[in-house]
Amino acid sequence: MGGILSGNMLKLNSNIVSWVGVKMELRIATPKDIAVIQQLRIKMLREVAGDLPGNLPQAIFEYLNTHLQDGSCLCALIGADRNVVGKAMLCIYEVMPDEVNTTGKCATLFSVYTLPQFRGHGYMERLLRFLLEKAKELGVTEVLACAEIKAIPLYKRIGFKLKEQEMYIRL
């Protein structure tokens, strides 16, 4: 379910967002979108890391080809005039249910990216809200995210909470 932005009202009957004079379409990606998702992912990683391993494009293609089709990856796209300008993805999985998440259905938000010339107009906030609504429809009850410091205010506006006790180890 997307929406049309009219003033401060979001009508939930369309997948078109109009903001700063540009109409943007929100949609869930299909396997036909793999090439554009792959291109945006590589642009994002180059902005963050610079040089990338030579086998990365193929690894991204294989991941998307498998996980977009089996439903374990949900990708939302935003575009104007049939050009995709941003994306956000969820890796959906199950953990053992507990007292807070009784279904065990979780997701991790990753690969959130907007082309530089489209940043600062609120498109990503609308895309993330759209993606999270789709995840909720699929029964996801908890979403985890890691974010750059500058993106934390956006995530908080959407409803994410910071947890200081999170940890990770790279194996």
Buried (B, 14 or more C-beta within 10 A) or exposed (E): EBBBBEEEEBEEEBBBBEEEEEEBBBBBBEEEBBEBBBBBBBEBBEEEEEEEEEEBBEEBBEBBEEBBEEEBBBBBBBBBEEEBBBBBBBBBEEEEEEEEBEEBBBBBBBBBBBBEEBEEBBBBBBBBBBBBBBBEEEEBBBBBBEBEEEBEEBBEEBEBEEEEEEEEEEE
